[in-house]
């Protein structure tokens, strides 16, 4: 995918699609001939943020080119200079990704420079909107109705949230078990035991929600993410685990 110069009546990308925006505002009563050249504007937005971020980090264009080469996708200094000055006709998405890594930021922050561009136009023939709102649309956080695709995204986000909760609870269980074993008196052992039981309950709840999220992903025709070692048995039939309770 690449952003490229276009006529006012056509948005052109050299591959399947492109994501572009503008810092200009469209006013009521505009007609199609007054629409800013959308692809040119997204290039200007990205180029401007690359330049701002590069200077913020105290990097020269050559420093940035060297960083891109170290990542494994060389972008020559003259290409960077031409992009920043507006002389370059295209901006491939892969370069946005590499430039973001080299600049210690995220690709989306080059496309939607929060705090530096107040409003953007996320699609052609639309009024500008706050950059934060446009970013939410781009990341899928905006409540648009896209059916199955949006549902899959929500399931994956729920999966990530429940997985984090389960791992944190398991770590808490282990810590309280250690406290129980190292307790110097009955009071400390009792406190550790109660805390361990609370973490165990949290872990069981998070695991159940994670199991449900994985089931929803499969029902929608997707493949759930690979689980970390501490949750590797989650897809097996659940069986009571009384070992630790007996040991306590």
Backbone as JSON, one array per atom type, in Angstrom:
{
  "sequence": "XXXXXXXXXXXXXXXXXXXXXXXXXXXXXXXXXXXXXXXXXXXXXXXXXXXXXXXXXXXXXXXXXXXXXXXXXXXXXXXXXXXXXXXXXXXXXXXXXXXXXXXXXXXXXXXXXXXXXXXXXXXXXXXXXXXXXXXXXXXXXXXXXXXXXXXXXXXXXXXXXXXXXXXXXXXXXXXXXXXXXXXXXXXXXXXXXXXXXXXXXXXXXXXXXXXXXXXXXXXXXXXXXXXXXXXXXXXXXXXXXXXXXXXX",
  "N": [[0.83, -1.18, 0.0], [0.46, 2.25, -0.75], [0.63, 5.79, -0.37], [-0.27, 8.32, -2.62], [0.01, 11.0, -5.04], [-3.0, 12.5, -6.25], [-5.86, 13.1, -8.43], [-8.51, 15.57, -7.98], [-10.85, 14.19, -8.11], [-10.38, 11.56, -7.68], [-9.15, 8.95, -5.7], [-6.21, 7.28, -5.43], [-4.44, 4.28, -4.98], [-1.5, 2.23, -4.95], [-1.82, -0.38, -4.32], [-4.09, -2.5, -2.57], [-5.64, -0.88, -0.76], [-5.85, 2.26, 1.07], [-5.03, 4.31, 3.91], [-5.88, 7.45, 4.77], [-5.72, 10.98, 5.64], [-6.61, 14.38, 6.51], [-5.54, 17.66, 7.53], [-7.1, 19.77, 7.01], [-10.23, 21.59, 7.07], [-13.51, 20.8, 6.02], [-16.13, 22.75, 4.83], [-19.65, 23.5, 5.27], [-21.58, 23.23, 2.31], [-19.61, 22.69, 0.48], [-18.31, 21.48, -2.65], [-17.48, 18.62, -4.7], [-15.23, 19.3, -6.19], [-13.84, 20.95, -4.53], [-12.69, 19.42, -2.64], [-9.9, 18.65, -0.66], [-6.74, 17.28, -1.77], [-6.63, 14.24, -0.84], [-4.82, 12.0, -0.39], [-2.38, 13.33, -0.69], [-2.53, 14.94, 1.53], [-2.46, 13.13, 3.72], [0.1, 12.19, 3.43], [1.49, 14.55, 3.92], [0.82, 14.96, 6.57], [1.94, 12.69, 7.87], [4.63, 13.03, 7.11], [5.18, 15.49, 8.31], [4.95, 14.82, 11.01], [6.95, 12.89, 11.24], [9.2, 14.48, 10.82], [8.94, 16.28, 13.0], [9.12, 14.52, 15.21], [11.62, 13.37, 14.74], [13.33, 15.57, 15.08], [12.74, 16.14, 17.71], [13.93, 14.0, 18.97], [16.51, 14.61, 18.47], [17.73, 13.71, 16.14], [19.4, 13.46, 13.02], [18.57, 13.5, 9.49], [20.17, 11.56, 8.36], [20.8, 10.03, 10.61], [18.31, 8.93, 11.12], [17.94, 7.46, 8.78], [20.0, 5.6, 9.13], [19.05, 4.26, 11.36], [16.76, 3.04, 10.33], [17.95, 1.27, 8.55], [19.26, -0.41, 10.35], [17.08, -1.66, 11.46], [16.34, -3.26, 9.4], [15.15, -2.55, 7.05], [16.09, -0.57, 4.78], [15.86, 2.95, 4.42], [16.83, 5.43, 2.52], [18.7, 8.48, 3.22], [18.18, 10.63, 1.46], [15.65, 9.97, 0.55], [14.13, 10.23, 2.86], [14.52, 12.97, 3.3], [13.31, 14.05, 0.99], [10.7, 13.19, 1.42], [9.99, 14.59, 3.77], [10.13, 17.19, 2.84], [8.13, 17.3, 1.01], [8.57, 16.57, -1.59], [8.4, 14.02, -2.43], [6.53, 11.5, -4.11], [5.12, 9.24, -3.26], [4.21, 7.21, -0.38], [4.85, 4.42, 1.05], [3.09, 2.06, 3.09], [4.65, 0.24, 4.53], [6.93, 1.66, 4.99], [6.05, 3.62, 6.72], [5.64, 2.05, 8.96], [8.27, 1.16, 9.54], [9.6, 3.61, 9.91], [8.26, 4.53, 12.16], [9.1, 2.69, 14.11], [11.85, 3.25, 14.11], [11.77, 5.79, 15.1], [10.97, 5.43, 17.65], [8.22, 5.25, 18.28], [4.72, 4.73, 17.56], [3.14, 3.41, 14.59], [0.53, 4.41, 14.25], [0.66, 6.8, 15.58], [2.05, 8.39, 13.89], [0.28, 8.62, 11.8], [-1.94, 9.72, 13.07], [-1.31, 12.28, 14.75], [-1.56, 12.79, 17.87], [-2.13, 15.52, 20.01], [-0.61, 17.22, 18.52], [-1.8, 17.68, 16.11], [-4.86, 19.01, 15.81], [-7.39, 18.44, 14.61], [-8.62, 16.07, 12.19], [-9.42, 14.74, 8.94], [-10.95, 11.89, 8.46], [-11.97, 10.4, 6.33], [-12.67, 10.89, 2.83], [-14.71, 13.65, 1.63], [-15.85, 14.36, 4.04], [-16.49, 16.1, 7.13], [-13.98, 17.59, 9.23], [-12.77, 16.06, 12.24], [-12.12, 15.59, 15.77], [-8.78, 14.54, 16.38], [-8.38, 12.43, 18.16], [-10.87, 11.08, 18.1], [-10.91, 10.2, 15.45], [-8.73, 8.48, 15.5], [-9.74, 6.52, 17.19], [-11.67, 5.38, 15.54], [-9.98, 4.29, 13.58], [-8.57, 2.35, 15.02], [-10.55, 0.62, 15.72], [-11.95, 1.05, 18.04], [-14.13, 2.57, 18.04], [-17.68, 2.61, 18.23], [-18.82, 1.37, 15.72], [-20.95, -0.41, 13.44], [-19.89, -3.2, 12.22], [-20.48, -5.82, 11.98], [-19.51, -9.23, 11.86], [-16.69, -8.93, 11.71], [-16.11, -6.8, 13.47], [-17.04, -7.95, 15.8], [-15.24, -10.07, 16.13], [-12.9, -8.64, 16.64], [-13.6, -7.46, 19.07], [-13.83, -9.78, 20.61], [-11.17, -10.69, 20.61], [-9.94, -8.61, 21.99], [-11.21, -8.82, 24.45], [-10.26, -11.32, 25.14], [-7.51, -10.78, 25.49], [-7.63, -9.06, 27.7], [-8.79, -10.7, 29.72], [-6.85, -12.66, 29.82], [-4.61, -11.27, 30.8], [-5.62, -10.65, 33.34], [-5.9, -13.2, 34.45], [-3.24, -14.15, 34.49], [-2.07, -12.3, 36.23], [-3.49, -12.9, 38.59], [-2.69, -15.54, 39.03], [0.03, -15.14, 39.51], [-0.24, -13.7, 41.88], [-1.31, -15.69, 43.51], [0.9, -17.45, 43.69], [2.75, -15.83, 45.0], [1.49, -15.41, 47.49], [1.46, -17.99, 48.41], [4.16, -18.41, 48.79], [4.54, -16.53, 50.84], [3.03, -17.75, 52.82], [4.52, -20.07, 53.29], [6.86, -18.97, 54.29], [6.06, -17.66, 56.54], [6.33, -16.3, 59.8], [4.79, -16.68, 62.01], [1.57, -17.83, 63.29], [-0.38, -15.87, 62.71], [0.58, -14.47, 60.45], [0.6, -16.58, 58.68], [-2.12, -17.12, 58.46], [-3.05, -14.75, 57.3], [-1.73, -14.89, 54.84], [-2.9, -17.19, 53.82], [-5.6, -16.46, 53.52], [-5.32, -14.4, 51.65], [-4.27, -15.88, 49.55], [-6.46, -17.51, 48.91], [-8.22, -15.57, 47.97], [-6.89, -14.65, 45.66], [-6.89, -17.05, 44.24], [-9.59, -17.34, 43.73], [-9.99, -15.12, 42.07], [-8.36, -15.88, 39.94], [-9.68, -18.19, 39.02], [-12.09, -17.08, 38.16], [-11.19, -15.31, 36.12], [-10.06, -17.17, 34.37], [-12.29, -18.61, 33.57], [-13.73, -16.68, 32.17], [-11.89, -16.19, 30.2], [-11.85, -18.65, 28.95], [-14.41, -18.61, 27.87], [-14.19, -16.48, 26.08], [-12.41, -17.57, 24.24], [-14.0, -19.6, 23.23], [-16.01, -18.11, 21.96], [-14.51, -16.92, 19.93], [-13.83, -19.16, 18.4], [-16.4, -20.0, 17.64], [-17.07, -17.99, 15.89], [-15.53, -18.62, 13.77], [-12.83, -18.13, 14.0], [-9.36, -18.39, 15.11], [-8.18, -18.9, 18.29], [-5.72, -17.0, 20.2], [-2.38, -18.24, 20.91], [-1.81, -19.71, 24.04], [-0.05, -18.65, 27.02], [2.5, -20.5, 28.89], [1.6, -20.86, 31.61], [-1.1, -20.96, 31.33], [-1.65, -22.97, 29.65], [-3.17, -25.27, 29.88], [-5.77, -24.56, 29.65], [-7.59, -25.1, 27.6], [-8.24, -27.7, 27.94], [-10.52, -30.14, 29.35], [-12.07, -28.92, 32.29], [-10.94, -29.72, 35.5], [-11.29, -30.42, 38.98], [-8.93, -28.93, 41.18], [-7.31, -29.81, 43.84], [-4.94, -30.02, 45.04], [-3.21, -27.94, 46.03], [-4.87, -26.9, 48.06], [-4.96, -29.04, 49.82], [-2.29, -29.21, 50.53], [-1.99, -26.8, 51.85]],
  "CA": [[0.0, 0.0, 0.0], [1.23, 3.49, -0.78], [-0.11, 7.01, -0.56], [0.29, 8.95, -3.79], [-0.71, 12.17, -5.53], [-4.24, 12.11, -6.92], [-6.71, 14.18, -8.9], [-9.52, 15.89, -6.98], [-12.0, 13.3, -8.24], [-9.98, 10.16, -7.61], [-8.16, 8.53, -4.72], [-5.51, 6.16, -6.05], [-3.39, 3.6, -4.22], [-0.9, 1.28, -5.88], [-2.22, -1.72, -3.99], [-5.51, -2.73, -2.36], [-6.35, 0.18, -0.09], [-4.97, 3.15, 1.8], [-5.64, 5.04, 5.01], [-5.37, 8.8, 4.64], [-6.46, 11.97, 6.37], [-6.19, 15.75, 6.24], [-5.66, 18.6, 8.62], [-7.99, 20.85, 6.56], [-11.63, 21.47, 7.43], [-14.49, 20.98, 4.96], [-17.22, 23.58, 5.32], [-20.94, 23.22, 4.62], [-21.73, 23.83, 1.0], [-18.51, 22.4, -0.42], [-18.59, 20.49, -3.67], [-16.42, 17.64, -4.84], [-14.03, 19.93, -6.73], [-13.14, 21.65, -3.46], [-12.12, 18.46, -1.69], [-8.43, 18.62, -0.69], [-6.16, 16.05, -2.29], [-6.62, 13.46, 0.39], [-3.57, 11.25, -0.25], [-1.32, 14.31, -0.46], [-2.64, 15.43, 2.9], [-1.97, 12.15, 4.69], [1.55, 12.21, 3.31], [1.99, 15.74, 4.59], [0.65, 14.74, 8.0], [2.97, 11.74, 8.31], [5.94, 13.66, 6.93], [5.34, 16.51, 9.33], [5.18, 14.19, 12.31], [8.28, 12.28, 11.19], [10.16, 15.56, 11.02], [8.83, 16.77, 14.37], [9.63, 13.5, 16.12], [13.06, 13.24, 14.5], [13.99, 16.71, 15.72], [12.54, 15.97, 19.15], [14.92, 13.02, 19.41], [17.84, 15.09, 18.14], [18.26, 12.88, 15.07], [19.48, 14.02, 11.68], [17.97, 12.6, 8.5], [21.07, 10.42, 8.21], [20.6, 9.18, 11.79], [17.06, 8.19, 10.92], [18.2, 6.48, 7.73], [20.81, 4.54, 9.72], [18.19, 3.49, 12.25], [15.92, 2.2, 9.48], [18.8, 0.19, 8.03], [19.48, -1.36, 11.45], [15.84, -2.43, 11.62], [16.32, -4.26, 8.33], [14.45, -2.03, 5.87], [16.76, 0.72, 4.54], [15.2, 4.1, 3.8], [17.96, 6.36, 2.38], [18.57, 9.83, 3.74], [17.55, 11.51, 0.47], [14.23, 9.63, 0.51], [13.54, 10.87, 4.03], [14.53, 14.41, 3.07], [12.29, 14.34, -0.02], [9.4, 13.0, 2.04], [9.74, 15.69, 4.7], [9.99, 18.45, 2.1], [6.97, 17.21, 0.14], [8.96, 16.29, -2.98], [8.22, 12.6, -2.74], [5.17, 11.28, -4.63], [4.45, 8.11, -2.61], [4.64, 6.85, 0.96], [4.38, 3.06, 1.32], [2.73, 1.76, 4.47], [5.76, -0.45, 5.19], [7.89, 2.67, 5.44], [5.47, 4.23, 7.92], [5.9, 1.12, 10.06], [9.7, 1.18, 9.86], [9.92, 4.93, 10.43], [7.73, 4.6, 13.52], [10.01, 1.93, 14.97], [13.11, 3.99, 14.19], [11.52, 7.01, 15.87], [10.52, 5.02, 18.98], [6.81, 5.57, 18.44], [3.85, 3.75, 16.91], [2.68, 3.88, 13.28], [-0.71, 5.18, 14.36], [0.99, 8.14, 16.06], [2.47, 9.15, 12.72], [-0.93, 8.88, 11.03], [-2.81, 10.56, 13.87], [-0.4, 12.87, 15.75], [-2.29, 13.34, 19.0], [-1.45, 16.59, 20.71], [0.09, 18.09, 17.57], [-2.8, 18.01, 15.08], [-6.12, 19.07, 16.57], [-8.47, 17.77, 13.9], [-8.27, 15.4, 10.93], [-10.53, 14.25, 8.13], [-10.58, 10.48, 8.34], [-12.4, 9.91, 5.03], [-12.98, 12.01, 1.92], [-16.08, 14.19, 1.63], [-16.33, 14.43, 5.41], [-15.98, 17.19, 7.94], [-12.92, 17.22, 10.14], [-13.19, 15.66, 13.57], [-10.95, 15.52, 16.66], [-7.83, 13.48, 16.05], [-8.62, 11.3, 19.06], [-12.02, 10.34, 17.61], [-10.52, 9.53, 14.22], [-7.87, 7.37, 15.89], [-10.6, 5.47, 17.72], [-12.24, 4.69, 14.38], [-8.92, 3.54, 12.93], [-8.18, 1.2, 15.85], [-11.69, -0.25, 15.98], [-12.54, 1.34, 19.35], [-15.36, 3.34, 17.83], [-18.79, 1.66, 18.14], [-19.47, 1.23, 14.42], [-21.51, -1.74, 13.26], [-19.28, -3.9, 11.09], [-20.84, -7.23, 12.03], [-18.62, -10.27, 12.35], [-15.32, -8.46, 11.86], [-16.04, -6.03, 14.7], [-17.23, -8.9, 16.89], [-13.99, -10.79, 16.31], [-11.99, -7.71, 17.28], [-14.0, -7.36, 20.48], [-13.48, -11.04, 21.27], [-9.72, -10.73, 20.84], [-9.61, -7.66, 23.05], [-11.66, -9.43, 25.7], [-9.32, -12.41, 25.41], [-6.29, -10.19, 26.02], [-7.93, -8.53, 29.03], [-8.98, -11.8, 30.65], [-5.57, -13.34, 29.97], [-3.81, -10.46, 31.73], [-6.17, -10.8, 34.69], [-5.59, -14.55, 34.92], [-1.81, -14.24, 34.78], [-1.83, -11.52, 37.45], [-4.03, -13.64, 39.73], [-1.82, -16.7, 39.25], [1.24, -14.61, 40.15], [-0.61, -13.4, 43.25], [-1.41, -16.98, 44.22], [2.25, -17.95, 43.96], [3.37, -14.97, 46.01], [0.9, -15.67, 48.8], [1.92, -19.33, 48.83], [5.51, -18.18, 49.32], [4.38, -15.87, 52.13], [2.55, -18.76, 53.76], [5.62, -20.97, 53.63], [7.89, -18.23, 55.01], [5.45, -16.95, 57.67], [7.03, -16.51, 61.07], [3.84, -16.97, 63.09], [0.24, -18.23, 62.79], [-1.13, -14.73, 62.17], [1.05, -14.23, 59.09], [0.15, -17.7, 57.84], [-3.54, -16.96, 58.22], [-3.19, -13.65, 56.33], [-1.3, -15.39, 53.54], [-3.88, -18.17, 53.36], [-6.78, -15.73, 53.06], [-4.96, -13.71, 50.41], [-4.14, -16.9, 48.51], [-7.8, -17.92, 48.52], [-8.79, -14.49, 47.16], [-6.26, -14.7, 44.33], [-7.35, -18.26, 43.57], [-10.93, -17.04, 43.23], [-9.82, -14.23, 40.93], [-7.8, -16.66, 38.83], [-10.73, -19.06, 38.49], [-13.04, -16.22, 37.43], [-10.56, -14.84, 34.89], [-9.89, -18.31, 33.48], [-13.59, -18.95, 33.01], [-14.04, -15.67, 31.17], [-10.96, -16.41, 29.09], [-12.33, -19.84, 28.24], [-15.58, -18.19, 27.1], [-13.71, -15.66, 24.96], [-11.84, -18.49, 23.25], [-15.12, -20.3, 22.61], [-16.66, -17.17, 21.04], [-13.64, -16.77, 18.76], [-13.99, -20.38, 17.58], [-17.75, -20.01, 17.07], [-17.08, -17.04, 14.78], [-14.65, -19.11, 12.71], [-11.46, -17.69, 14.21], [-8.44, -19.22, 15.88], [-7.74, -18.15, 19.47], [-4.27, -16.86, 20.34], [-1.67, -19.25, 21.68], [-1.78, -19.37, 25.46], [1.25, -18.76, 27.69], [2.64, -21.78, 29.6], [0.82, -20.97, 32.84], [-2.51, -21.14, 30.99], [-1.66, -23.91, 28.53], [-4.16, -26.33, 30.07], [-7.09, -23.94, 29.7], [-8.47, -25.68, 26.61], [-8.57, -29.07, 28.33], [-11.67, -30.16, 30.25], [-11.73, -28.44, 33.62], [-11.02, -30.7, 36.58], [-10.99, -29.8, 40.26], [-7.53, -28.97, 41.59], [-7.33, -29.71, 45.3], [-3.6, -30.29, 45.54], [-2.7, -26.85, 46.85], [-5.65, -26.77, 49.26], [-4.53, -30.08, 50.74], [-0.97, -28.86, 51.03], [-2.17, -25.75, 52.84]],
  "C": [[0.87, 1.24, 0.0], [0.28, 4.65, -0.94], [0.54, 7.74, -1.74], [-0.53, 10.15, -4.2], [-1.91, 11.72, -6.35], [-4.9, 13.33, -7.52], [-7.75, 14.46, -7.83], [-10.7, 14.94, -7.04], [-11.61, 11.83, -8.08], [-8.95, 9.96, -6.52], [-7.53, 7.26, -5.27], [-4.47, 5.6, -5.09], [-2.83, 2.51, -5.1], [-1.14, -0.16, -5.48], [-3.69, -1.7, -3.6], [-6.26, -1.59, -1.71], [-5.36, 1.11, 0.55], [-5.75, 3.83, 2.91], [-5.05, 6.44, 4.97], [-6.25, 9.77, 5.39], [-5.94, 13.35, 6.03], [-6.36, 16.61, 7.46], [-6.63, 19.74, 8.25], [-9.43, 20.56, 6.97], [-12.5, 21.68, 6.19], [-15.68, 21.71, 5.51], [-18.52, 23.19, 4.64], [-21.01, 23.92, 3.26], [-20.59, 23.54, 0.05], [-19.01, 21.49, -1.54], [-17.34, 19.66, -3.89], [-15.13, 18.27, -5.35], [-13.22, 20.66, -5.67], [-12.49, 20.71, -2.45], [-10.6, 18.47, -1.79], [-7.93, 17.29, -1.23], [-5.78, 15.19, -1.08], [-5.29, 12.73, 0.61], [-2.38, 12.18, -0.01], [-1.33, 14.78, 0.99], [-2.15, 14.42, 3.93], [-0.45, 12.07, 4.63], [2.14, 13.39, 4.05], [1.89, 15.59, 6.1], [1.73, 13.82, 8.55], [4.35, 12.38, 8.22], [6.2, 14.71, 8.0], [5.62, 15.92, 10.69], [6.52, 13.47, 12.36], [9.34, 13.34, 11.46], [10.14, 16.07, 12.46], [9.45, 15.8, 15.36], [11.14, 13.33, 15.97], [13.82, 14.36, 15.21], [13.87, 16.62, 17.24], [13.58, 15.02, 19.74], [16.36, 13.46, 19.13], [18.51, 14.28, 17.05], [18.35, 13.69, 13.78], [18.78, 13.06, 10.72], [18.85, 11.37, 8.29], [20.96, 9.47, 9.4], [19.36, 8.32, 11.62], [17.23, 7.13, 9.85], [19.01, 5.31, 8.28], [19.96, 3.65, 10.63], [17.28, 2.56, 11.45], [16.71, 1.03, 8.93], [19.06, -0.85, 9.11], [18.25, -2.22, 11.69], [15.74, -3.51, 10.56], [15.58, -3.82, 7.09], [15.03, -0.65, 5.58], [15.84, 1.75, 3.87], [16.28, 5.18, 3.71], [17.65, 7.76, 2.88], [17.85, 10.74, 2.75], [16.06, 11.22, 0.33], [13.5, 10.29, 1.68], [13.45, 12.38, 3.83], [13.45, 14.81, 2.06], [10.88, 14.19, 0.55], [9.05, 14.19, 2.94], [9.51, 17.02, 3.98], [8.8, 18.45, 1.15], [7.31, 16.92, -1.31], [8.73, 14.85, -3.39], [6.76, 12.33, -3.09], [4.42, 10.18, -3.9], [5.01, 7.89, -1.21], [4.08, 5.47, 1.3], [4.09, 2.85, 2.8], [3.89, 1.1, 5.21], [6.79, 0.56, 5.71], [7.36, 3.41, 6.67], [5.76, 3.35, 9.13], [7.36, 1.16, 10.51], [10.1, 2.52, 10.46], [9.43, 5.07, 11.87], [8.66, 3.87, 14.49], [11.31, 2.69, 15.17], [12.97, 5.24, 15.05], [10.96, 6.71, 17.27], [9.09, 5.48, 19.26], [6.0, 4.5, 17.74], [3.39, 4.29, 15.56], [1.45, 4.76, 13.37], [-0.44, 6.6, 14.83], [1.57, 9.01, 14.95], [1.26, 9.52, 11.86], [-1.86, 9.85, 11.74], [-1.99, 11.18, 15.01], [-1.15, 13.56, 16.88], [-1.47, 14.41, 19.71], [-0.76, 17.58, 19.79], [-0.79, 18.48, 16.4], [-4.16, 17.92, 15.75], [-7.24, 18.29, 15.92], [-7.95, 17.14, 12.61], [-9.55, 15.02, 10.21], [-10.23, 12.79, 7.83], [-10.99, 9.85, 7.02], [-12.72, 11.09, 4.14], [-14.44, 12.41, 2.04], [-16.7, 14.2, 3.02], [-15.78, 15.67, 6.09], [-14.85, 16.68, 8.82], [-13.51, 16.86, 11.5], [-11.96, 15.6, 14.46], [-10.07, 14.32, 16.33], [-8.07, 12.23, 16.89], [-9.78, 10.45, 18.57], [-11.67, 9.57, 16.34], [-9.62, 8.33, 14.52], [-8.69, 6.21, 16.43], [-11.26, 4.69, 16.58], [-11.2, 3.78, 13.75], [-8.57, 2.28, 13.7], [-9.34, 0.27, 16.17], [-12.32, -0.03, 17.34], [-13.86, 2.09, 19.23], [-16.52, 2.38, 17.6], [-19.52, 1.71, 16.81], [-19.95, -0.21, 14.26], [-20.93, -2.38, 12.01], [-19.52, -5.41, 11.17], [-19.74, -8.12, 12.57], [-17.2, -9.78, 12.59], [-15.15, -7.66, 13.16], [-16.18, -6.95, 15.9], [-15.96, -9.67, 17.17], [-12.96, -9.91, 17.02], [-12.32, -7.58, 18.76], [-13.64, -8.62, 21.24], [-11.99, -11.12, 21.57], [-9.3, -9.77, 21.94], [-10.04, -8.19, 24.41], [-10.71, -10.54, 26.11], [-8.04, -11.85, 26.04], [-6.49, -9.68, 27.45], [-8.05, -9.65, 30.06], [-7.67, -12.57, 30.87], [-4.66, -12.59, 30.94], [-4.29, -10.64, 33.17], [-5.83, -12.17, 35.27], [-4.13, -14.68, 35.31], [-1.48, -13.47, 36.06], [-2.32, -12.26, 38.68], [-3.17, -14.86, 40.05], [-0.53, -16.27, 39.94], [0.95, -14.27, 41.61], [-0.72, -14.65, 44.1], [-0.02, -17.49, 44.63], [2.93, -17.14, 45.06], [2.81, -15.26, 47.39], [1.25, -17.06, 49.3], [3.32, -19.21, 49.44], [5.44, -17.52, 50.69], [3.93, -16.85, 53.21], [3.69, -19.64, 54.24], [6.68, -20.27, 54.47], [7.34, -17.52, 56.26], [6.13, -17.32, 58.98], [6.09, -16.87, 62.21], [2.48, -17.3, 62.48], [-0.55, -17.08, 62.17], [-0.72, -14.45, 60.73], [0.61, -15.34, 58.15], [-1.32, -17.56, 57.49], [-3.79, -15.85, 57.19], [-2.82, -14.13, 54.93], [-2.32, -16.36, 52.96], [-5.13, -17.47, 52.81], [-6.5, -15.01, 51.74], [-4.84, -14.7, 49.26], [-5.5, -17.34, 48.0], [-8.47, -16.85, 47.64], [-8.2, -14.48, 45.76], [-6.71, -15.92, 43.55], [-8.73, -18.05, 42.98], [-10.87, -16.12, 42.01], [-9.32, -14.99, 39.71], [-8.87, -17.53, 38.18], [-11.73, -18.26, 37.67], [-12.46, -15.77, 36.1], [-10.39, -15.98, 33.89], [-11.21, -18.69, 32.82], [-13.99, -17.96, 31.93], [-13.13, -15.81, 29.96], [-11.4, -17.61, 28.28], [-13.54, -19.47, 27.36], [-15.16, -17.37, 25.89], [-13.13, -16.54, 23.86], [-12.94, -19.25, 22.52], [-15.83, -19.39, 21.61], [-15.83, -16.99, 19.78], [-13.8, -17.97, 17.83], [-15.36, -20.41, 16.91], [-17.85, -19.08, 15.86], [-16.12, -17.43, 13.66], [-13.21, -18.69, 12.84], [-10.63, -18.7, 14.98], [-7.94, -18.42, 17.08], [-6.22, -18.04, 19.53], [-3.66, -18.01, 21.13], [-1.56, -18.8, 23.12], [-0.37, -19.47, 26.03], [1.3, -20.05, 28.5], [1.74, -21.92, 30.82], [-0.67, -21.15, 32.58], [-2.69, -22.2, 29.9], [-2.73, -24.99, 28.67], [-5.59, -25.8, 30.03], [-8.07, -24.58, 28.73], [-8.83, -27.13, 26.9], [-9.77, -29.04, 29.26], [-11.27, -29.78, 31.67], [-11.92, -29.53, 34.66], [-10.67, -30.01, 37.88], [-9.53, -29.97, 40.62], [-7.49, -28.73, 43.09], [-5.96, -29.91, 45.91], [-3.12, -29.2, 46.49], [-3.5, -26.7, 48.14], [-5.24, -27.8, 50.3], [-3.19, -29.77, 51.36], [-1.05, -27.77, 52.08], [-2.79, -26.34, 54.1]]
}
